[in-house]
Every structure is written in structure tokens, then in C-alpha cells.
């Protein structure tokens, strides 16, 4: 059953990348059912995150948040802190978009704490978390905090594409580097 679940999750990812939301939604929903039946909590978390991403893509932010919150609750109890950090960062991103600033701030801080303390962290995931938190701090008018976060995020985006063997090309990460610099310039000028 594990292979069937992983195949469905992979189909969901491929369908989403191809812009086939309905197919992705169907694959993730099937994976969700099989994960529950198999008692596979990790696959259940991945299925919920996939469904949440499709809902978010479609603009259904409240429903997306519910999927991600369920996934975060489940992943908190797994022996995979990076899965939890990645999930809670997405919760924070959606909360920020829904103007739930205090909730988002707490979740960004929690995700950053996990990422900073884990030696096997993914640098891009850390950069993306810093970016989201910087956006929030900018909205809250906390200029100095936002500038520091943007600086670190920009440096990490640059570091990721320069790492030997990085699967990312400069073009993949240039938007993040450029955004960070624009935000730093704007905040410094105001």
C-alpha cells in the first residue's frame, strides 16, 4: 500500500506542476484515504499538505489553512522536525495572507527555531521561512527586524544557487535575491 500512496503523491505533484488542479486534487484525496486506511501518518501529512496547496492555489485560503493545520498537528508528533517546520511555515504563510498576524508570527518563530537548531536543514526552506517572516515584519511596521530578515533571506537564496551540485539555477533563485534587495532598499529609504 505504501507504494500506491507514494505513487499517488507523485501524481499529485506532477499534476499540480502541469496546472491540472482537478487531477492533483483527486490524487491527493486518494492518497489521503489510503494513508488513513494504512495508518501512515507521514503520508497522511503529505496528502493533507498537497490538498492544502491545491486549495491555496485556487484561492480557498481558509480551507487550505485547515488542511495545513491538520498536517501540522499530525507532524508535530512525528520524529521528523523538518517536516513539522516546513508544514508550520506554510501555516504561517496562509495566516499572514489571512491577516492573522499574531498567529503567523508565532508559527514563523517556531519554524525558524526548528530550522536553526537542525543540522540537516534545507537552506532553501530556511530562506523561504525568513522571507515570509520578513514580509510579515514589514507589514507590521517593524523595519529593523524586517531588514535583518530580508538580508539573511537574500544571502541564503544566493548561497543555495552557488552551492556545488545545487539543483537550482541562478534563474530559479534570482527573484528571491532581487526581492530581498528591493525590500531592503525600500525599508532603508523610508
N, C-alpha and C positions, 0 to 999 in steps of 0.2 A: 504494500500500500504506500510505503514511503516514496518509492519511485514514481508512482502515479501522482502523488501530491507534488513532488518536485517538478514533474513534467507540466502539471497544470500551472504551477507558479511561473515556470519559464515561459509558458504560452501567454500568461497574463502580461509579463514584462514585454515580450515581443509584440503582442497586440497593441499595448499602450504606446510603445515606440513608433508603431506603424500608424497610429492615430485611429485605431479600431477600438474605441471605448467599450462598445457593447460586447465584443469578443473578450476583451480583457476582464470586464466585469463578470462575464459568465465563467471564465477560467478561475478567477479568484473565488467566486461563490462556490464553485465545485470543490476547489482546494479547501475552502473553509469547512464545508460539510465533511469531507474525508478526514481532515485534521481533527475535527471534533470526534468523529467515529473512532479514529485511531488513538485518540488521547495524546496527540503530538502537539505539545504546547508551542514549540518553536515554529512549526509550520502554521499553527493557528495564528500566531503573532504576525508572521509574514503575510498570511492571507488577509488578515484584518488591515494591515498596512497597505497592501495592494488595493483593496476595496476603498480604503480611505483616500488613497492618491487619485483613483478614478473619480470619486465623488468631488474631491478638491478641484481636479481638472475641469469638471463640469460646473463648478461654481456652487456646489452644495456644501458649503464650509461647515455648517453645524453638524450635518450627518458625517462629514469627513472627520470632524473633531471627535465625535462619538466613537468611530472605528479606531482612531489612533489612541484615544483614552483607554479603550478596552485592551488594545495591544500593549500599551504602556503598563497597565495594571498586571497583565499576564507576564510580561517580560521582566518586571521588577523581581519576580520570584524565581527567575531562571538564573543559572550560573553563567550568564553572558552579559556582563555590564555594558559592553559596547553596543549590543543590540538594544538594551534599555536606553542608553544615552541617545542613540540615533532616533529611537521612537519618541522619546520625550522632547527632543529638539523639534520634531515635526509637530508635536502637540503645541509647543511654544509658538512655532511659526503661525499655525492656524489661529491660536488665541490672539496673537498680535494682529492678525488680519481682521479678527472679530472685535478688536478694540478691548480685549480682556487683558489690559496691560499688566496688572499686578500678578495675575496667574502666569502670564507668559514670562515675566521677569523671573519668577521663582523657578520655572522649568528650564529656562536658559541657564541659570546659575547651576542648577542640578546637573544638567547635561555637561556643562563646562567642567564642573568638579570631577565628574567621571572621566571625561576625556583627558584632562590634565594629569590625572593620577594613574592612568593606564598606559603602560609602556608599549603595548601593541596597537595603540590608537591609529586611526586613519587620519592623516594630516588634512585631507580634503574635508572630511566630516567635521574636524575641529574648526577649519576655516569657515565652513558653511554655518556652523553654530555661532561663531564670532560675528559673522555678517548679520545674521538675524538679530542677535542681541544688539549690535551696533545700530541697526535700523530702529529698534525699539528705543534705545537710549536717545537717539536723535529726535524721535517723536516726543519723548518725554522732556526734551529741552536740556538734557544732561550732556552738554557739549564736550567737556573734557573727557568724560567716560567714553563717549561715542568716538572721539578722535582716537583714543588709545585702542579701542576695539577695531576700528577701521584700519589702523596701522598694522596691527597684528594680523588681521584677516588678509590684507593685501600682501604682506610678507609671506604668509603661508601659501596663498594661491601661487605666488611666484616660485616658492620653494618646491611645490608639488610638480610643476611642469619642468623644472630644472633637474629633478632627481633622476639619476641614471636609471634607465629602464622604465621610466614613468609611462603609463599607458595614455597619458594626456598630452595633447599637443598644445603649443602656445595659444592657438586659436580657441581651444576649449576653455582656457582659464583667463585669457586676456580680458573678457568682460568683467570678471570679478576683480582683477587687478585695477582696471580702469575705473570701475565704480568706486572702489576704496579710495583711490586718489582724488576723484571728483568730490566725494563726500568730505574728505579731509580738507581739501581746498575750500569748499563751501563753508564748512563749520569754522575753519580758521579765519575766514574773511568776515564772518558775522559777529 
